[in-house]
Each structure stands twice: as structure tokens, then as C-alpha cells.
Amino acid sequence: MRFNFALITIILILLFPFVIHSEIIDRIAAIVNDDVITQSEVLAMEKLQLNVSGLPKADSALVDRINHHLMIQQIHRQPPPTVTPEMIRDTVESFTKEHGGDEELLVFLNSIGMNYEDFENELREQLSIREFINLRFRPFVNVKIEEAEDYYNNVYKPEYEAEGKSAPSFAESFETIQSVLASSRVLERTREWLDQLKEEASIYIKE
């Protein structure tokens, strides 16, 4: 019995720093309705910098995660948007290239406390949010020719001229300008909707 007690004592002493470390990393950062957001999740996502969801950037990494969870909760209440294997493949390839290759990506994920499965789950969720936003808001956003012309004359063309370049004609630039203006309005409508969701949600933030 003395041997067993001594052995258990030694094990506890050795593990104690890791237990304390785990408690610090995995403490609750916030609760969004029934979803728990841990501090380790916030830190990992802040370092991951995936940013393919199309959600507006918040003032803090924690608010970014709150917004993420609010959107996922909305998605779960209805038929989920389609996320194709091609979408996942293309985003993975781009992200992997940014980090120097497959091995480098795995090393990076490990350094922020994630494995590849965690990464894929986050990627799928963010792509689902992006498609959900497009389905909800994009069909109702229209850009008038007059608005596009105003943007061309006051923003688009001057940006080229500031770099000493000749801007493409308005006709050649129209689709690009239309996409820019539409994306901006979708982002604004998403921001307004998130504010509404926060007012209706039960959100507890750990001080």
C-alpha cells in the first residue's frame, strides 16, 4: 500500500503542471445559447486566420467566434447549404500553399493546438456560413448602373491613376465593380443581422 501511495503521489506531482496548464487553456471564454466557447478555441482560431466565412471582422477574436457560433446555430435550424468537395479541396490547396506545403501545414496546426480533422471541421463550417450568407442576402442586393459609375469615377479609376496606370473602361470594369459593391452590401446586411441575433440570443462572456 505504501508503494502504491508513493507511486500515485509521484504521478500526481509530475502531472500537476499539465493539469494546471490544461485548465488555463480550456477555460470557458463565452457561452452562446447552448454552445460553449473555450479560450483555447478563441486562441487557435485567432492564429489560424482561415477567414473564408464572409463574416464581418469584429473588434476581438472572441466576438468573431461568437458570430461564428450564432451563424452555425442558424444553419442547423434549416436544410444546410451545399458545400461541395471541390470547394473544400480548393480552399485546402490554397491554405496549404500559403503555409509552404502539407508537412508545414500539419506542423502549424499542431503548434496552435489543432489536428487536421479540427481544421477540416472549421473549414466546412466556414464554407457553410459563406454559402448561407450568399443564399440569404445576395439575391436581394442590386447595384444600379449610376452607383457603379459613381464608384468607377470616384474610387476605381483614381486608384489606378494613383499607381500611374490607365484604368480599364467602365464597360470593362462593370462586372468587377458590381461584385465589389454587392459584396459590401451583403457584408453590411450580415452585420445588421448579427446584431439582431445577438439581441435575441443568450450570451454569457466570462470576465
Secondary structure, DSSP 8 states (H G I E B T S, - for coil): -HHHHHHHHHHHHHHHHHHHHHHHHTSEEEEETTEEEEHHHHHHHHHH----S-----SSHHHHHHHHHHHHHHHTTS------HHHHHHHHHHHHHHTTSHHHHHHHHHHTT--HHHHHHHHHHHHHHHHHHHHHHGGG----HHHHHHHIIIIIHHHHHHTT-----HHHHHHHHHHHHHHHHHHHHHHHHHHHHHHHS-EEE--
